[in-house]
Amino acid sequence: MNKNFQIIKNVVAEMGGAIEKIIPERSCFFVNISGKRILLQHYLTISRQAFGSVQLTKCKDITYKLLIDNGLPSPKTECFYKKSYNKVEAIKKLNKLKYPIVLKRATGSNSRGIFTNINDLKEAIKIINKVLPSYKSVIAQEMVFGKEYRILVLGNKVIGALEMIRPHIIGDGISTIQKIIKEKQRTTKKRTRFDKNLIQILKKQNVTLKTILAKKKIIYFKENSCLAEGGETKDVTSIVHADVEKICVNASKTVGKYLVGVDVICKDISRKQTKKSFNILEINGKPDLYIHYNPTHGKTRNVLKDVIKFLLKVSVSLPTNK
């Protein structure tokens, strides 16, 4: 069962409402609450404008252009399309970027279609040539570093914020890194590949898969949060700086959405940001809400209750079948 839907059922019940009807083929259902009847989907989306609002967040290339055009901080980005791909032009674009870079599918989600830590032009061209025929559109982006956060914006305020902690292990002074990773991922949804990319990530931290990790020493084995591979979450809603909230709300307005999940990287979410220290990585128009419930660290934020109250204010009640 969809995790968002399970949370929706629980919160609607707590608010004295009920789920009336489910249409599985369309992932939609009726909610009857506070005298109103509204139609929802498992993934909630609330637009500020009707035209193109879905495409603005689905297509990362459009999102980045809008962010840059509106003076919002985002890593330097170049885009490539199957229909117009030209290797000579691609090389010119890639040479404008500072390495290392990340390549990702322009319409991908859930950490799929992402290639991190690309260190030279040759490797970048090789990956683009391999994936572009099936992906149809790819973006190349300068890698930025810091802590990763998911900021949930509703209307003109932040209603939830999580630090997205990369998958990591803690040494016991006895086991190798390879063994600890395998143990950690016994129950994860996805297993990390022991490939060239992992070896490079470990090399940056001066270790290998065969290294016996000192007791209490922390080693990261992914360069993005990736919850499916053992990433963790930490609620940081109460410390989000007003400057960060303003940037994220402006980002939501830029893509025409009332409800968005803004993925950012910065050093410290509790401080005023500079253009160089803060970057918007992605804007999710259908953000997962369940991740704000029972985070790995910190308290639950009942964000869905805020969302439903917002919908009740702006929605026209649908007639019943009675």
VEXSE-432970 format. One line per 3 residues: number of its first residue (from 1); their letters; for each residue y, z, x of C-alpha. Coordinates in nm, 2 decimals, padded with zeros to 4 digits. Layout:
NUM> a> Y/Z/X; ...
***
This chain:
1> mnk> 00.00/00.00/00.00; 00.35/-00.08/00.12; 00.50/00.22/00.29
4> nfq> 00.84/00.17/00.14; 00.69/00.15/-00.21; 00.51/00.48/-00.17
7> iik> 00.83/00.65/-00.08; 01.01/00.48/-00.37; 00.75/00.61/-00.61
10> nvv> 00.79/00.97/-00.48; 01.17/00.98/-00.47; 01.20/00.82/-00.82
13> aem> 00.97/01.08/-00.95; 01.17/01.36/-00.78; 01.48/01.22/-00.95
16> gga> 01.32/01.23/-01.29; 01.26/00.86/-01.32; 00.95/00.65/-01.35
19> iek> 00.81/00.32/-01.22; 00.75/00.12/-01.54; 00.59/-00.20/-01.43
22> iip> 00.46/-00.36/-01.11; 00.44/-00.73/-01.04; 00.22/-00.75/-00.73
25> ers> 00.27/-01.13/-00.68; 00.64/-01.08/-00.63; 00.63/-00.73/-00.48
28> cff> 00.87/-00.62/-00.76; 00.88/-00.35/-01.03; 01.10/-00.18/-01.28
31> vni> 01.25/00.16/-01.23; 01.37/00.36/-01.53; 01.61/00.64/-01.42
34> sgk> 01.92/00.81/-01.55; 01.92/00.59/-01.86; 01.92/00.27/-01.66
37> ril> 01.64/00.02/-01.60; 01.67/-00.18/-01.27; 01.45/-00.43/-01.10
40> lqh> 01.36/-00.36/-00.74; 01.14/-00.49/-00.46; 00.94/-00.30/-00.19
43> ylt> 01.20/-00.41/00.06; 01.54/-00.32/-00.08; 01.83/-00.56/-00.01
46> isr> 02.19/-00.50/-00.14; 02.43/-00.79/-00.07; 02.81/-00.77/-00.04
49> qaf> 02.82/-01.14/-00.11; 02.58/-01.37/-00.29; 02.60/-01.69/-00.08
52> gsv> 02.38/-01.71/00.22; 02.33/-01.33/00.25; 01.96/-01.36/00.30
55> qlt> 01.99/-01.62/00.58; 02.26/-01.42/00.76; 02.02/-01.14/00.86
58> kck> 01.70/-01.34/00.87; 01.83/-01.59/01.13; 01.92/-01.40/01.45
61> dit> 02.11/-01.70/01.59; 02.35/-01.70/01.29; 02.39/-01.32/01.31
64> ykl> 02.48/-01.33/01.68; 02.74/-01.60/01.62; 02.90/-01.40/01.34
67> lid> 02.90/-01.08/01.55; 03.07/-01.25/01.84; 03.32/-01.44/01.62
70> ngl> 03.42/-01.10/01.46; 03.46/-00.93/01.80; 03.16/-00.70/01.76
73> psp> 02.96/-00.61/02.07; 02.64/-00.80/02.13; 02.45/-00.93/02.44
76> kte> 02.54/-01.28/02.56; 02.31/-01.52/02.38; 02.21/-01.89/02.39
79> cfy> 02.01/-02.07/02.12; 01.74/-02.34/02.13; 01.61/-02.55/01.84
82> kks> 01.30/-02.77/01.82; 01.49/-03.06/01.65; 01.75/-03.09/01.92
85> ynk> 01.58/-02.95/02.23; 01.67/-03.11/02.56; 01.54/-02.96/02.88
88> vea> 01.85/-03.06/03.08; 02.08/-02.89/02.83; 01.85/-02.59/02.80
91> ikk> 01.88/-02.54/03.18; 02.26/-02.55/03.15; 02.25/-02.29/02.88
94> lnk> 02.01/-02.06/03.06; 02.22/-02.08/03.38; 02.51/-01.92/03.19
97> lky> 02.30/-01.60/03.14; 02.26/-01.31/03.38; 01.89/-01.22/03.45
100> piv> 01.68/-01.05/03.34; 01.68/-01.20/03.00; 01.47/-01.17/02.68
103> lkr> 01.34/-01.46/02.48; 01.27/-01.41/02.11; 01.19/-01.61/01.79
106> atg> 01.52/-01.66/01.60; 01.35/-01.56/01.27; 01.09/-01.31/01.40
109> sns> 01.05/-00.95/01.29; 00.85/-00.64/01.37; 00.87/-00.69/01.75
112> rgi> 00.67/-01.02/01.72; 00.76/-01.32/01.92; 00.95/-01.12/02.19
115> ftn> 00.92/-01.19/02.57; 01.10/-00.94/02.78; 01.20/-00.90/03.14
118> ind> 01.22/-01.27/03.23; 01.36/-01.29/03.58; 01.42/-01.65/03.65
121> lke> 01.49/-02.00/03.51; 01.15/-02.14/03.57; 00.97/-01.87/03.38
124> aik> 01.22/-01.90/03.09; 01.18/-02.28/03.06; 00.80/-02.24/03.07
127> iin> 00.80/-01.99/02.78; 01.05/-02.20/02.57; 00.84/-02.51/02.61
130> kvl> 00.53/-02.32/02.51; 00.66/-02.15/02.20; 00.94/-02.37/02.06
133> psy> 00.70/-02.63/01.90; 00.56/-02.35/01.67; 00.86/-02.12/01.65
136> ksv> 01.12/-02.40/01.58; 01.41/-02.19/01.70; 01.43/-01.95/02.00
139> iaq> 01.72/-01.74/02.14; 01.77/-01.63/02.50; 01.97/-01.31/02.55
142> emv> 02.08/-01.10/02.85; 01.89/-00.77/02.86; 02.09/-00.46/02.81
145> fgk> 01.97/-00.11/02.88; 02.01/00.24/02.74; 01.87/00.43/02.44
148> eyr> 01.77/00.23/02.13; 01.88/00.34/01.79; 01.83/00.22/01.43
151> ilv> 02.14/00.29/01.22; 02.10/00.27/00.84; 02.43/00.17/00.67
154> lgn> 02.49/00.18/00.30; 02.83/00.07/00.17; 03.09/00.22/00.40
157> kvi> 02.89/00.49/00.57; 02.58/00.57/00.78; 02.31/00.75/00.58
160> gal> 02.05/00.77/00.84; 02.01/00.72/01.22; 01.70/00.73/01.44
163> emi> 01.66/00.72/01.81; 01.38/00.47/01.87; 01.18/00.61/02.16
166> rph> 00.98/00.36/02.36; 00.60/00.41/02.39; 00.54/00.64/02.69
169> iig> 00.28/00.87/02.84; 00.30/01.21/03.01; 00.10/01.28/03.32
172> dgi> -00.17/01.55/03.35; -00.22/01.54/03.72; -00.58/01.41/03.69
175> sti> -00.59/01.09/03.49; -00.48/00.73/03.58; -00.20/00.57/03.39
178> qki> -00.45/00.32/03.24; -00.67/00.60/03.11; -00.38/00.79/02.96
181> ike> -00.24/00.48/02.78; -00.59/00.41/02.63; -00.62/00.77/02.51
184> kqr> -00.27/00.76/02.36; -00.35/00.44/02.17; -00.68/00.54/02.02
187> ttk> -00.51/00.58/01.68; -00.22/00.34/01.71; -00.19/00.03/01.49
190> krt> -00.17/-00.20/01.79; -00.30/-00.18/02.15; -00.08/-00.27/02.45
193> rfd> -00.21/-00.56/02.66; -00.28/-00.47/03.03; -00.11/-00.79/03.15
196> knl> 00.15/-00.91/03.39; 00.43/-00.79/03.18; 00.29/-00.43/03.17
199> iqi> 00.24/-00.44/03.55; 00.61/-00.54/03.60; 00.73/-00.26/03.37
202> lkk> 00.52/-00.01/03.57; 00.63/-00.15/03.90; 01.00/-00.08/03.81
205> qnv> 00.89/00.29/03.79; 00.71/00.27/04.12; 00.36/00.31/03.97
208> tlk> 00.05/00.10/03.89; -00.23/00.12/03.63; -00.44/00.30/03.89
211> til> -00.17/00.56/03.97; -00.28/00.92/03.89; 00.03/01.05/03.71
214> akk> 00.17/01.38/03.82; 00.17/01.66/03.56; 00.45/01.63/03.30
217> kii> 00.59/01.31/03.46; 00.69/01.05/03.19; 00.62/00.68/03.23
220> yfk> 00.73/00.42/02.98; 00.49/00.12/02.92; 00.70/-00.09/02.68
223> ens> 01.06/-00.21/02.70; 01.13/-00.19/02.33; 01.05/00.08/02.07
226> cla> 00.75/-00.08/01.91; 00.62/00.19/01.68; 00.29/00.01/01.63
229> egg> 00.21/00.07/02.00; 00.29/00.44/02.01; 00.67/00.44/01.99
232> etk> 00.84/00.76/01.85; 01.14/00.84/01.63; 01.40/01.11/01.65
235> dvt> 01.65/01.18/01.37; 02.01/01.17/01.51; 02.20/01.12/01.19
238> siv> 02.42/01.44/01.23; 02.55/01.33/01.58; 02.65/00.97/01.51
241> had> 03.01/00.93/01.64; 03.27/00.80/01.40; 03.33/00.50/01.63
244> vek> 02.97/00.40/01.61; 02.97/00.43/01.23; 03.28/00.21/01.21
247> icv> 03.12/-00.06/01.43; 02.80/-00.06/01.22; 02.98/-00.07/00.89
250> nas> 03.18/-00.37/01.02; 02.86/-00.53/01.12; 02.72/-00.49/00.77
253> ktv> 03.03/-00.65/00.63; 03.01/-00.94/00.87; 02.66/-01.04/00.74
256> gky> 02.76/-00.97/00.38; 02.53/-00.68/00.31; 02.58/-00.33/00.16
259> lvg> 02.25/-00.21/00.30; 02.14/-00.29/00.65; 01.95/-00.14/00.94
262> vdv> 02.15/-00.20/01.26; 01.96/-00.20/01.59; 02.18/-00.09/01.88
265> ick> 02.15/00.01/02.24; 02.39/00.25/02.40; 02.39/00.55/02.64
268> dis> 02.48/00.82/02.38; 02.52/00.77/02.01; 02.73/01.09/01.99
271> rkq> 03.02/00.95/02.20; 03.30/00.70/02.15; 03.18/00.36/02.27
274> tkk> 03.32/00.10/02.51; 03.25/-00.27/02.48; 03.02/-00.26/02.78
277> sfn> 02.83/00.05/02.68; 02.74/-00.05/02.33; 02.54/-00.35/02.20
280> ile> 02.42/-00.46/01.86; 02.07/-00.61/01.91; 01.98/-00.70/01.55
283> ing> 02.08/-00.65/01.19; 01.80/-00.61/00.94; 01.89/-00.71/00.58
286> kpd> 01.57/-00.55/00.44; 01.54/-00.24/00.65; 01.23/-00.02/00.64
289> lyi> 01.33/00.31/00.47; 01.01/00.50/00.52; 01.08/00.54/00.89
292> hyn> 01.35/00.80/00.80; 01.09/01.02/00.64; 00.89/01.25/00.86
295> pth> 01.02/01.12/01.20; 00.83/01.22/01.51; 01.12/01.46/01.60
298> gkt> 01.38/01.61/01.37; 01.41/01.63/00.99; 01.36/01.38/00.71
301> rnv> 01.66/01.21/00.56; 01.61/01.12/00.20; 01.79/00.79/00.24
304> lkd> 01.62/00.63/-00.06; 01.78/00.88/-00.30; 02.12/00.76/-00.17
307> vik> 02.01/00.40/-00.21; 01.90/00.45/-00.57; 02.22/00.64/-00.66
310> fll> 02.42/00.35/-00.52; 02.21/00.09/-00.72; 02.26/00.29/-01.04
313> kvs> 02.64/00.27/-00.99; 02.65/-00.11/-00.92; 02.36/-00.24/-01.12
316> vsl> 02.36/-00.37/-01.48; 02.09/-00.19/-01.68; 01.81/-00.43/-01.79
319> ptn> 01.69/-00.42/-02.15; 01.36/-00.26/-02.23; 01.08/-00.44/-02.40
322> k> 01.10/-00.20/-02.70
***
